[in-house]
Amino acid sequence: MTNVHSAPEPALVPELLVTSLVKSLDFWCGLSGFEVQYDRPDEGFAYIARGAAHVMIEQRAVGRN
């Protein structure tokens, strides 16, 4: 895991509500080349980035959603 401030500044950061954080991270990080910048696994949340493309992923019915 790296520091959020090491990635380029994003113009927009969408937050996606998903049914499975694990499966979503497998897709985004495993297949699409994103890296976790910050996460709160107990809350089902991860902030990921690939260059200037940043996305927040939150598992439905686990965290603050």
VENKA-V913926 format. One record per backbone hydrogen bond with DSSP energy under -0.5 kcal/mol. CO is the residue of the C=O (numbers start at 0). NH is the residue of the N-H. E is the energy in kcal/mol with one decimal. If there is no record, write none. Layout:
BEGIN
CO,NH,E + CO,NH,E
END
This chain:
BEGIN
2,5,-1.9 + 3,6,-1.2 + 11,13,-0.5 + 11,53,-0.5 + 13,15,-0.5 + 13,55,-2.9 + 15,17,-0.6 + 15,57,-2.9 + 17,59,-3.5 + 19,23,-2.1 + 20,24,-2.8 + 21,25,-2.0 + 22,26,-1.8 + 23,27,-3.1 + 24,28,-2.5 + 24,29,-1.2 + 25,29,-0.7 + 25,30,-0.9 + 26,30,-1.4 + 26,31,-1.8 + 27,33,-2.4 + 34,48,-2.2 + 35,1,-1.1 + 37,46,-3.5 + 39,42,-1.7 + 39,44,-1.7 + 40,43,-1.2 + 43,58,-3.1 + 44,39,-2.5 + 45,47,-0.5 + 45,56,-3.2 + 46,36,-3.2 + 46,37,-1.6 + 47,54,-2.5 + 48,34,-2.5 + 49,52,-1.9 + 51,53,-0.7 + 52,49,-2.6 + 53,13,-0.6 + 54,47,-3.1 + 55,15,-3.3 + 56,45,-2.3 + 57,17,-2.7 + 58,61,-1.4 + 58,62,-1.0
END
